[in-house]
């Protein structure tokens, strides 16, 4: 399972931080594992294909 943040639907630009951040809703334990790199592949990764939704409509 890929974990390339740049292709993930949850990876978005935050104007206040002036940086890209993961917008997935993580609890404290999940966030700690994510930041430490404790997961081999990100379990929250979802491809950010904007056209996928449009194809199903």
C-alpha positions in Angstrom: 0.0 0.0 0.0 1.5 3.3 -1.0 2.2 6.0 1.5 3.2 8.9 -0.7 1.6 11.9 1.1 1.8 14.1 -2.0 -0.7 11.8 -3.8 -3.0 11.4 -0.8 -6.5 13.0 -0.6 -5.8 14.0 3.1 -2.6 15.9 2.2 -3.6 19.6 2.0 -2.1 23.1 2.3 -2.8 24.9 5.5 -2.7 28.7 5.1 -2.2 29.4 8.8 0.8 27.1 9.0 2.0 28.0 5.5 2.8 24.3 5.0 1.2 21.1 3.7 -0.3 18.9 6.5 -2.2 15.6 6.8 -5.9 16.4 7.3 -6.8 12.8 8.3 -8.6 12.7 11.7 -6.1 10.9 13.9 -6.3 10.3 17.6 -3.2 11.0 19.8 -1.9 7.4 19.6 -2.4 7.3 15.8 -0.7 10.7 15.4 2.3 9.6 17.5 2.8 6.4 15.4 2.4 8.4 12.2 5.0 11.0 13.2 7.4 8.4 14.5 7.0 6.4 11.2 5.8 3.4 13.2 3.5 2.3 10.4 5.1 0.7 7.4 2.4 2.0 5.0 0.0 4.7 6.1 -3.4 3.1 7.0 -5.1 6.4 6.1 -3.7 6.7 2.6 -6.4 7.3 0.0 -5.4 8.2 -3.6 -6.3 11.8 -4.4 -7.8 11.2 -7.8 -10.3 14.1 -8.2 -11.8 12.4 -11.3 -12.6 9.1 -9.4 -15.7 10.7 -7.9 -16.8 12.3 -11.1 -16.6 8.9 -13.0 -19.1 7.4 -10.6 -21.7 10.2 -11.0 
